[in-house]
Amino acid sequence: MALANFFDRAATAASQVLAGFGVAAFSDRLQTQVVGIAFDGAAARSPEGAALLDLTVRLLARLYPTLAIHAADDQARERAAELFGVARAINPAIDLQEDAGRATITVCVGQTVPEIAGTKTFAGSDGWIARFSSTGPVGCRTSANPFGAGAAACIAVANVFRAVFADQIPAGGLDGDIALDLRSYCSTAMSATGGEVGPVDLGETHLVGLGAIGNGAVWALARLQALCGTLHLVDHETVDLSNLQRYAMMVQSDVDTAKVEVAATLLAGTGLRVVPHRATWGAYLAARDDWRLERVAVALDTARDRVAVQGALPQWIVNAWTQEGDLGVSRHGFADGQACLACLYLPTGEVMDEDDRIADELGLPEAQPDVRRMLQTSEPVPIAFIERIATALGVPIDALRPFADQPLRSFYQNTMCGGVVFQLTNGTRPVGTTVPMAFQSALAGILLVADLVKHARGELNNTTTATRIDLLRPLGTYLNDPRARDATGRCICGDRDFQQAYRTKYRG
């Protein structure tokens, strides 16, 4: 049994949601858990059940060092072998067991109640509807719709996390009975009819950002065989080992591979024409002859990057996010009197420049001029500067020495964002950027694609709304809230020239 080799990053994410966090105690807690996944042949045969099981294992294997995958019958055992392979591809050192008798908490899928001890929770789906219960089986339907199943997996894994760390999540506790309808985002399900998705023509669609949310989107897209159209994938980065903490579709063999290439391979079996672009959004637009952008799905990390996407004036945008307190999705037109994407991300006060922020996190605020220069020139970080950082942070220089001669931004990402310093200080040195849990990012990506599909089917109205879900507490009753247009006059959607440019671009 062993924690994953990207555990530092997982610990960083957990530190941002658990009270009284300490790395050693967090590690010890994980290593005392046996998390079970139990299912029967009915779940194994169902496309929805197979999708739910796949994502549940993908999420659990990124954090817990011991999983017990319990198959109730022969048909389920064939599926269990596949799930064992998925878990090992994520964490080769994981301890996988077939008997869930020692499980401390188990996610049960299907109609069978396994005769095992410990806490049992039940996950299932009905097309667009995600179902969860803490009292009894909820089953899985037979559609090829992955949305309810994917959301149910994220809810189930969030409940496992809340159960394991109940004493450190003040507003936690297990969910009761849930029927979350992803057509309306109502916590009471609509009619269960019409579960199938396709066929759906996405036209020309862009998915911008293939990080954690983008991976959740790729998971859903890869299971939608009835889609057609052109999908442009835009991301300039490669997969880093630390990314595996929350990238639902990435495994060890994907490290150091371009994200767009991995995603394109995963989507090769769909009806989509997938076009990967290893570039930033700005570089992609600069090389593109046509700036008419029919649909853009935004899965980026920063407010600045989101505003830049809106500045290109796509015809329609769907945006997903994770942040402290919730995850969600929002929908945006332009020049329609509703809130555009930029309205949601306009700064409301002083924002620290990147060089000031990094200098501060490195413990050397006085070295801001040096930090700015190294960021601008991408020059290697000299060992003398690393010695200053080690002294300021109170960590051994030998732990930072392997990252010498990297550009400062890479050094910062590997040591600070990657969790090296966090581990060395037992979690007492906070990381400036928000690192979500895997189940949060995956659900945001699933919601992103759900709204993309609904828009292509003509099922979204013109009112801009945001949907917000907090997976660290029981599901709320009211998940949607209208988003008002920026009233200060600062946003581009209130500028007549931008409005006219948008209308001219998409006229006729």
C-alpha positions, -999 to 999 in steps of 0.1 A, spaced: 0 0 0 14 34 -9 2 69 -14 4 82 -50 36 98 -62 17 131 -66 5 130 -29 20 164 -22 -4 180 -46 -34 161 -31 -24 172 4 -22 208 -9 -58 206 -22 -71 190 10 -54 217 32 -77 243 16 -109 226 27 -100 208 60 -98 226 94 -68 219 115 -48 204 86 -15 188 90 3 167 63 13 139 86 -21 135 102 -37 137 67 -14 109 54 -21 88 85 -59 92 81 -58 81 44 -37 51 52 -62 38 77 -90 39 52 -103 11 30 -127 26 5 -150 2 -12 -168 2 -45 -195 -26 -47 -217 -33 -77 -237 -60 -94 -241 -74 -129 -270 -50 -137 -247 -20 -131 -219 -36 -150 -241 -42 -181 -256 -7 -180 -238 20 -199 -247 45 -172 -235 21 -145 -202 15 -164 -197 53 -167 -205 58 -130 -181 31 -119 -153 44 -142 -154 79 -129 -158 68 -93 -126 47 -95 -108 75 -114 -115 99 -86 -110 77 -56 -76 62 -69 -61 97 -69 -64 101 -32 -69 68 -13 -41 43 -12 -64 13 -6 -95 5 -27 -117 -26 -24 -136 -33 -56 -163 -58 -48 -181 -75 -76 -214 -92 -67 -215 -118 -95 -196 -131 -126 -207 -103 -149 -196 -77 -124 -162 -94 -120 -154 -88 -157 -160 -51 -152 -139 -52 -119 -109 -63 -139 -111 -32 -160 -115 -10 -129 -84 -25 -114 -65 -15 -145 -78 21 -144 -67 24 -107 -32 10 -113 -27 33 -143 -33 63 -119 -13 50 -89 8 19 -97 15 14 -60 -22 14 -49 -34 -15 -28 -64 -31 -46 -86 -57 -29 -115 -78 -41 -131 -82 -7 -148 -51 7 -152 -68 41 -127 -44 56 -141 -13 39 -147 17 62 -171 33 37 -184 18 4 -200 33 -27 -227 8 -39 -239 9 -75 -267 -12 -88 -297 -29 -72 -278 -52 -47 -271 -43 -11 -238 -60 -4 -234 -79 29 -204 -59 41 -197 -39 73 -189 -2 74 -209 28 61 -227 21 28 -238 48 4 -257 43 -29 -251 60 -63 -271 57 -95 -285 76 -124 -314 80 -148 -302 97 -180 -298 134 -170 -306 127 -134 -279 119 -108 -292 99 -78 -276 93 -44 -289 78 -12 -275 70 22 -303 45 28 -307 21 -1 -300 12 -38 -311 37 -65 -300 17 -96 -288 28 -131 -307 31 -163 -296 18 -197 -291 50 -217 -258 62 -232 -262 95 -214 -232 101 -191 -243 133 -174 -264 119 -145 -239 90 -140 -209 114 -140 -225 138 -115 -235 109 -93 -199 97 -92 -187 131 -81 -214 134 -54 -206 99 -41 -169 106 -39 -175 139 -22 -196 120 4 -167 96 9 -144 125 15 -169 142 39 -173 109 58 -136 102 61 -128 138 73 -161 145 91 -143 161 121 -125 186 99 -154 197 77 -177 218 99 -206 221 74 -202 185 61 -223 154 68 -236 129 43 -263 137 18 -297 122 22 -317 112 -9 -307 132 -40 -322 134 -75 -303 162 -92 -316 169 -127 -288 183 -150 -314 196 -175 -327 222 -150 -302 219 -121 -332 213 -98 -326 191 -68 -360 175 -75 -359 155 -107 -381 164 -137 -397 136 -157 -373 107 -162 -382 103 -199 -359 113 -228 -327 102 -212 -307 98 -245 -287 127 -257 -282 124 -294 -278 130 -322 -264 164 -315 -244 187 -339 -220 209 -320 -212 229 -351 -178 245 -346 -170 244 -309 -139 254 -289 -128 238 -256 -103 262 -241 -82 248 -213 -75 211 -207 -67 213 -170 -88 197 -143 -121 211 -155 -112 204 -191 -105 167 -181 -140 164 -166 -153 178 -199 -133 153 -219 -146 124 -198 -182 134 -207 -174 141 -244 -157 108 -248 -189 89 -238 -211 109 -261 -210 88 -293 -240 106 -309 -221 140 -312 -209 154 -345 -193 187 -355 -158 201 -351 -142 204 -317 -111 226 -314 -89 218 -283 -68 248 -272 -41 244 -245 -4 251 -246 8 229 -217 20 193 -212 8 170 -185 28 173 -152 30 146 -126 13 169 -101 -16 173 -124 -27 137 -118 -41 147 -84 -72 161 -101 -71 154 -139 -98 128 -141 -86 114 -175 -48 115 -171 -26 86 -160 11 80 -153 19 73 -190 5 107 -200 31 127 -181 52 150 -203 27 146 -232 9 176 -246 -26 179 -230 -43 185 -264 -27 153 -278 -39 132 -249 -74 146 -251 -75 142 -289 -66 105 -285 -93 100 -259 -119 116 -282 -109 96 -313 -138 72 -309 -165 99 -310 -182 113 -340 -165 146 -336 -138 160 -358 -112 169 -332 -85 195 -339 -58 199 -313 -40 233 -310 -10 233 -287 -11 271 -281 -24 297 -257 -57 313 -266 -40 344 -278 -16 326 -300 -44 304 -314 -64 335 -324 -34 352 -339 -29 323 -362 -67 318 -370 -80 336 -401 -116 335 -390 -126 351 -357 -162 339 -360 -165 316 -329 -198 298 -327 -195 282 -293 -167 284 -268 -165 262 -237 -142 279 -211 -122 257 -187 -94 282 -178 -78 290 -144 -77 327 -142 -101 357 -144 -77 374 -168 -78 345 -192 -115 344 -191 -119 381 -199 -95 376 -228 -118 349 -242 -148 372 -239 -127 399 -257 -126 378 -288 -165 381 -289 -176 345 -294 -212 341 -303 -219 321 -272 -199 310 -242 -203 285 -215 -179 288 -186 -171 265 -157 -151 271 -125 -139 258 -92 -132 282 -63 -132 282 -26 -168 276 -15 -183 262 -47 -180 251 -83 -203 260 -111 -212 269 -147 -224 301 -163 -238 308 -198 -232 340 -218 -243 357 -250 -233 393 -258 -251 425 -266 -283 410 -253 -286 430 -221 -274 401 -200 -242 396 -182 -213 386 -204 -184 365 -192 -162 395 -184 -190 409 -161 -183 380 -137 -146 385 -135 -140 423 -134 -116 431 -105 -133 449 -76 -102 462 -58 -64 461 -59 -50 430 -75 -15 419 -66 8 417 -96 22 383 -104 58 392 -96 47 407 -62 26 376 -54 54 351 -63 80 371 -44 58 371 -13 50 334 -15 87 326 -19 93 345 14 113 373 -3 91 403 -9 122 425 -10 134 405 -40 104 416 -62 127 434 -88 147 402 -92 116 381 -95 101 404 -121 133 402 -142 135 364 -140 98 361 -150 103 384 -179 135 368 -192 128 332 -183 164 330 -171 174 300 -149 171 305 -112 207 306 -97 216 284 -68 224 315 -47 188 327 -51 175 293 -42 196 294 -10 179 327 -1 145 311 -7 153 280 14 165 303 43 134 325 41 110 295 41 129 275 67 133 244 45 165 224 36 183 236 5 188 200 -7 150 197 -12 150 227 -36 184 220 -53 169 196 -79 149 225 -93 179 248 -98 186 261 -133 148 260 -142 131 293 -152 115 309 -122 80 302 -132 88 265 -135 106 265 -102 76 282 -85 52 257 -100 72 227 -91 82 237 -55 53 259 -44 23 248 -65 36 213 -68 36 209 -30 73 204 -22 75 233 2 40 225 15 51 190 24 84 202 40 65 226 63 37 201 72 11 223 55 19 254 74 31 273 44 -1 281 24 -1 280 -14 -14 312 -30 -34 295 -58 -66 275 -52 -61 237 -58 -95 220 -60 -103 184 -51 -106 160 -80 -144 155 -76 -150 193 -77 -131 198 -109 -147 167 -126 -182 179 -118 -175 214 -131 -163 198 -164 -194 176 -167 -217 206 -161 -197 225 -188 -205 198 -214 -240 193 -203 -248 230 -210 -228 228 -243 -250 200 -254 -282 216 -242 -273 248 -261 -267 228 -293 -301 212 -289 -317 246 -285 -327 239 -249 -312 269 -231 -331 302 -229 -314 337 -232 -314 345 -195 -278 343 -182 -277 323 -150 -250 307 -130 -253 273 -113 -234 268 -81 -228 236 -62 -208 231 -30 -197 194 -28 -183 199 8 -218 201 23 -251 184 16 -267 195 -17 -287 227 -14 -322 233 -27 -315 264 -48 -286 260 -72 -293 287 -99 -290 324 -95 -295 351 -121 -263 371 -129 -267 408 -134 -248 427 -160 -220 449 -147 -236 482 -137 -204 502 -134 -200 508 -171 -165 492 -170 -174 461 -190 -170 457 -227 -206 445 -230 -217 480 -222 -196 496 -249 -214 505 -281 -185 497 -304 -181 462 -289 -218 457 -292 -218 468 -329 -188 446 -336 -205 416 -322 -237 423 -342 -218 428 -374 -198 396 -369 -228 374 -365 -253 392 -386 -272 368 -409 
